[in-house]
Amino acid sequence: MNQEFKKIIEGELASIKEKGLFKEERIISSKQGREIMVNGKKYLNFCANNYLGLAGSKELIGAGKKALDKWGFGLSSVRFICGTTKIHKELEKKVAKYLGYEDAILYTSCFDANTGLFQTLLTDQDAVISDQLNHASIIDGMRLCKAERHIYNHSDMNDLEEKLKATQSKRIRMIVTDGVFSMEGDIANMKGVCDLAEKYNALVVMDDSHSTGFMGKTGKGTHEYAGVGKRVDFITSTFGKALGGASGGFVVSSKENIEFLRQRSRNYIFSNSLAPVITAVTSFVIDYLKSHQDLRKQLWENVELFRKLMQENGFEISKQAHPIVPIMIGDAAKAKKMASEMLKMGIYVIAFSYPVVPEGKARIRVQISAAHTRKDIERAVAAFVKVSK
Ligand SMILES: Cc1ncc(COP(=O)(O)O)c(C=O)c1O
């Protein structure tokens, strides 16, 4: 072991700990669900992206067992060698149709979809213009491409317009935004973004990981919620949250855009196919959602109840209607302490601090699920009231 390097890493770790930024990983010993077991104790879970409560569902497990029997565990191949099965093609078709697009391409995660997108589509003659609070995978995706990079202030349409004006000489301008921002739970102004894109002849990319399956009238996502339809040129999203919560990601767009990604996107070409069991179960989930619209209804009722009770108890929370509800604390150590007090009361929530959120903006991020009952939500609010005192 190189002793100098060892010292550097030890120093970095000590500094992370000193600042109260060290992230503990708790070991879960149960399925993901409204309740989870940690160290032999049961907790109500308020920090999963399990928006529709499907992650541990019996029906999904049943579909998974059948898929394992039929398709085996893995494919040991990338898509273009011998890793494309009938179910991969079926899932791509279903996802595209569900979101209202011509075609879709699968990745093993949305992180991969985002890092595989910009470098494939843009060159040094282009510019990419990104919201300040976009997800880390978008930031890394931008770093990997040769286009000029611009950041606009969070959801600030005036600043976005300035950046569009400043890049008029570029061949292609691509605006990229999260549909819903994961640490804030706020919803992008997609109408504003699409109007500006049209005015300045730019393309729009939206990462809808925290919306696919439940935002909008039929759960398509933020484009449906905002009424912008296919004015968004590319949507990237994940199967790892509302749609069953396993893993996998995708991009939807026009037929030729997807064909081009299939030919050129390095993360697609040089990485193993999505596991058959995940492919089959996600396909099952998309059908399942059509006949289980009650899940979305339940989720939104729960979101409304939690937000209302928190506000009645004096917590300042954003007005945006989304299952992500950040409880702002500020100081990282204080947020961490508060989350561990909540844990003692049987409520599993996590404090987020730098580098996941900006320094000094530590928070506890609550995530509501369709699986929560009214009693669960009342218990969580009561715990917040007690702990905050
Ligand atoms: C906005 C956003 N995009 C992308 C991702 C990455 O998704 P995946 O887990 O499929 O890589 C996440 C996950 O946290 C996310 O919140």
PDBQT file of the ligand as one rigid body, heavy atoms in Angstrom, charges set to zero:
ROOT
HETATM    1  C1  LIG A 401     -33.110  12.745 -10.576  1.00  0.00    +0.000 C 
HETATM    2  C2  LIG A 401     -32.388  11.441 -10.595  1.00  0.00    +0.000 A 
HETATM    3  N1  LIG A 401     -31.835  11.034 -11.744  1.00  0.00    +0.000 NA
HETATM    4  C3  LIG A 401     -31.168   9.871 -11.824  1.00  0.00    +0.000 A 
HETATM    5  C4  LIG A 401     -31.027   9.058 -10.723  1.00  0.00    +0.000 A 
HETATM    6  C5  LIG A 401     -30.261   7.775 -10.862  1.00  0.00    +0.000 C 
HETATM    7  O1  LIG A 401     -31.173   6.740 -11.068  1.00  0.00    +0.000 OA
HETATM    8  P1  LIG A 401     -30.672   5.233 -11.011  1.00  0.00    +0.000 P 
HETATM    9  O2  LIG A 401     -30.793   4.815  -9.598  1.00  0.00    +0.000 OA
HETATM   10  O3  LIG A 401     -31.597   4.499 -11.941  1.00  0.00    +0.000 OA
HETATM   11  O4  LIG A 401     -29.284   5.243 -11.491  1.00  0.00    +0.000 OA
HETATM   12  C6  LIG A 401     -31.595   9.433  -9.511  1.00  0.00    +0.000 A 
HETATM   13  C7  LIG A 401     -31.428   8.549  -8.340  1.00  0.00    +0.000 C 
HETATM   14  O5  LIG A 401     -31.294   8.896  -7.238  1.00  0.00    +0.000 OA
HETATM   15  C8  LIG A 401     -32.294  10.652  -9.442  1.00  0.00    +0.000 A 
HETATM   16  O6  LIG A 401     -32.808  11.064  -8.286  1.00  0.00    +0.000 OA
ENDROOT
TORSDOF 0
